[in-house]
Amino acid sequence: MILTFSDPLYGENPICNLCNYQTFVLYHLPLLKWLDTLNISDDAKLFAEGTFMKKRMYYNMWIKTIQRNASNVLKLVKIAKKIKNLKIDFEITWFNKKL
């Protein structure tokens, strides 16, 4: 199977500007023999697979970290609201006692 995004005769496709597009293509199309007029070796395919898996793990961990941080922020906001409500209740009680 042959796939060409960057051809010297037609110029470069905008997809070529994407970070790691070759790794992505090689991982998802394991039967590919030629990419951008270059022969793809088995070593290149194995390297692309390893790189893709590492990047997938990295981004999944990054997403989980963001989700955890967002959850922690929401918990802190709830605590802050409770404290604010308690302060308001305390001030109302204090004001009522003064009356």
Rosetta silent file (secondary structure, phi, psi, omega in degrees, C-alpha in Angstrom):
SEQUENCE: MILTFSDPLYGENPICNLCNYQTFVLYHLPLLKWLDTLNISDDAKLFAEGTFMKKRMYYNMWIKTIQRNASNVLKLVKIAKKIKNLKIDFEITWFNKKL
SCORE:     score description
SCORE:     0.000 S_00000001
   1 L     0.000  139.919 -177.423    0.000    0.000    0.000 S_00000001
   2 E  -122.852  134.838  178.099    1.284    3.476   -0.916 S_00000001
   3 E  -137.269  128.793 -177.641    0.299    6.784    0.705 S_00000001
   4 L  -129.251  115.564  172.991    1.690   10.171   -0.275 S_00000001
   5 L  -100.133  -33.965 -178.485    1.015   13.398    1.600 S_00000001
   6 E  -117.554  107.795 -178.036    4.202   15.138    0.542 S_00000001
   7 E  -119.611  129.100 -179.611    5.015   14.748   -3.150 S_00000001
   8 L   -58.341  -26.608 -179.081    7.815   16.717   -4.843 S_00000001
   9 L   -78.262  -33.233 -174.018    5.628   17.180   -7.928 S_00000001
  10 L  -110.273   -8.307 -179.247    2.582   18.564   -6.141 S_00000001
  11 E    90.999 -178.769 -174.328    4.035   20.150   -3.027 S_00000001
  12 E   -88.825  137.755  174.979    3.352   19.544    0.612 S_00000001
  13 L   -80.462  144.286  179.470   -0.071   18.761    2.015 S_00000001
  14 H   -57.133  -23.419  178.596   -1.022   20.736    5.180 S_00000001
  15 H   -63.335  -25.357  179.985   -1.205   17.454    7.076 S_00000001
  16 H   -65.512  -19.598  179.364    2.601   17.302    6.795 S_00000001
  17 H   -83.049   -9.318  178.814    2.794   20.247    9.216 S_00000001
  18 L   -73.391  142.254 -179.955    1.097   18.268   11.977 S_00000001
  19 L   -65.876  127.590  175.763    3.339   17.054   14.748 S_00000001
  20 L    60.936   31.913 -179.397    4.183   13.335   14.387 S_00000001
  21 H   -64.199  -35.518 -179.837    1.846   12.730   11.469 S_00000001
  22 H   -65.325  -41.304  177.208    4.172   10.038   10.099 S_00000001
  23 H   -60.808  -45.286  179.470    4.169    8.193   13.424 S_00000001
  24 H   -60.374  -46.260 -178.331    0.372    8.377   13.532 S_00000001
  25 H   -65.270  -45.306 -178.550    0.013    7.102    9.969 S_00000001
  26 H   -65.043  -34.686  178.592    2.509    4.261   10.428 S_00000001
  27 H   -68.915  -42.466 -174.964    0.795    3.137   13.623 S_00000001
  28 H   -84.903  -16.719  178.326   -2.701    3.132   12.112 S_00000001
  29 L  -124.728   75.289 -175.137   -1.753    1.678    8.734 S_00000001
  30 L   -66.016  -19.246 -179.652    0.572   -1.251    9.509 S_00000001
  31 L   -86.971    1.178 -178.403    0.320   -2.649    5.945 S_00000001
  32 L   -66.254  131.429  179.006    1.751    0.554    4.471 S_00000001
  33 L  -104.817  -30.114 -178.837    4.871   -0.048    2.361 S_00000001
  34 E  -133.631  134.428  176.004    5.525    3.505    1.111 S_00000001
  35 E  -134.889  123.386 -179.657    4.877    6.847    2.791 S_00000001
  36 L    53.790   47.425  178.630    5.710   10.152    1.100 S_00000001
  37 L    63.987   16.813  177.815    7.723    8.375   -1.619 S_00000001
  38 E  -116.469  137.323  176.981    9.891    6.621    1.000 S_00000001
  39 E   -70.279  134.773 -178.024   10.056    2.878    1.574 S_00000001
  40 L   -99.231  120.111  178.494    8.935    1.976    5.105 S_00000001
  41 L   -84.220  163.206  177.644   11.092   -0.564    6.911 S_00000001
  42 H   -65.119  -34.472  177.758    9.815   -2.929    9.597 S_00000001
  43 H   -62.872  -39.796  178.791   12.087   -1.156   12.107 S_00000001
  44 H   -64.445  -37.902  178.479   10.407    2.165   11.293 S_00000001
  45 H   -66.521  -42.694  178.452    7.005    0.586   11.882 S_00000001
  46 H   -64.499  -41.654  177.846    8.098   -0.838   15.248 S_00000001
  47 H   -62.498  -43.153  179.353    9.584    2.515   16.244 S_00000001
  48 H   -63.346  -41.136  179.060    6.372    4.297   15.257 S_00000001
  49 H   -62.452  -46.658  178.704    4.299    1.821   17.274 S_00000001
  50 H   -62.218  -44.229  179.764    6.465    2.307   20.366 S_00000001
  51 H   -63.694  -44.350 -179.589    6.447    6.079   20.002 S_00000001
  52 H   -61.991  -42.996 -179.472    2.683    6.193   19.487 S_00000001
  53 H   -65.024  -41.051  177.927    2.024    4.048   22.564 S_00000001
  54 H   -62.648  -43.538  179.635    4.312    6.216   24.727 S_00000001
  55 H   -65.705  -38.827  178.457    2.578    9.374   23.531 S_00000001
  56 H   -62.207  -45.482  179.102   -0.844    7.821   24.159 S_00000001
  57 H   -63.148  -42.811 -179.800    0.162    6.902   27.723 S_00000001
  58 H   -60.579  -48.848 -178.022    1.612   10.390   28.308 S_00000001
  59 H   -68.422  -34.152  176.087   -1.518   12.180   27.087 S_00000001
  60 H   -64.795  -41.419  177.014   -3.818    9.845   29.026 S_00000001
  61 H   -64.978  -39.222  179.480   -1.860   10.594   32.213 S_00000001
  62 H   -63.067  -43.456  178.165   -2.009   14.313   31.412 S_00000001
  63 H   -62.517  -44.316  179.895   -5.796   14.141   30.945 S_00000001
  64 H   -63.838  -37.851  177.772   -6.223   12.269   34.243 S_00000001
  65 H   -63.853  -43.862  178.674   -4.087   14.870   36.034 S_00000001
  66 H   -63.563  -42.338  178.987   -6.208   17.698   34.638 S_00000001
  67 H   -62.784  -42.507  179.514   -9.407   15.888   35.638 S_00000001
  68 H   -64.454  -43.348  178.913   -8.059   15.310   39.157 S_00000001
  69 H   -64.101  -40.756  178.226   -7.004   18.954   39.500 S_00000001
  70 H   -63.630  -41.022  178.269  -10.393   20.143   38.248 S_00000001
  71 H   -62.453  -42.080  178.907  -12.112   17.864   40.753 S_00000001
  72 H   -64.375  -40.219  178.105   -9.948   19.267   43.559 S_00000001
  73 H   -63.152  -43.559  178.707  -10.778   22.833   42.526 S_00000001
  74 H   -61.802  -39.054  177.473  -14.509   22.019   42.538 S_00000001
  75 H   -63.688  -42.168  178.956  -14.185   20.551   46.036 S_00000001
  76 H   -65.225  -37.104  177.281  -12.414   23.700   47.232 S_00000001
  77 H   -63.782  -42.350  178.294  -15.123   25.875   45.679 S_00000001
  78 H   -62.452  -41.647  178.242  -17.794   23.890   47.535 S_00000001
  79 H   -64.193  -42.642  179.168  -15.870   24.304   50.794 S_00000001
  80 H   -61.983  -40.120  177.695  -15.490   28.034   50.147 S_00000001
  81 H   -62.917  -42.328  179.134  -19.238   28.349   49.535 S_00000001
  82 H   -62.561  -43.440  179.331  -19.964   26.539   52.817 S_00000001
  83 H   -62.876  -43.165  178.947  -17.574   28.837   54.691 S_00000001
  84 H   -61.747  -44.078  178.907  -19.156   31.891   53.096 S_00000001
  85 H   -63.755  -39.853  177.915  -22.649   30.654   54.033 S_00000001
  86 H   -64.203  -40.481  179.272  -21.500   29.960   57.607 S_00000001
  87 H   -63.480  -43.871  178.770  -20.022   33.460   57.827 S_00000001
  88 H   -62.877  -44.767  178.339  -23.270   34.991   56.575 S_00000001
  89 H   -60.766  -41.631  179.271  -25.276   32.874   59.054 S_00000001
  90 H   -63.769  -43.591  179.783  -22.947   33.949   61.864 S_00000001
  91 H   -65.132  -39.102  177.834  -23.276   37.627   60.914 S_00000001
  92 H   -64.547  -44.474  178.864  -27.066   37.370   60.776 S_00000001
  93 H   -61.409  -45.666  179.402  -27.115   35.684   64.186 S_00000001
  94 H   -62.077  -43.245  179.331  -24.797   38.337   65.633 S_00000001
  95 H   -63.890  -40.563  178.446  -26.904   41.146   64.121 S_00000001
  96 H   -64.372  -37.022  178.552  -30.109   39.613   65.542 S_00000001
  97 H   -66.950  -35.061  179.897  -28.534   39.454   69.003 S_00000001
  98 H   -70.047  -28.974  179.259  -27.622   43.126   68.785 S_00000001
  99 L   -74.730    0.000    0.000  -31.202   44.032   67.968 S_00000001
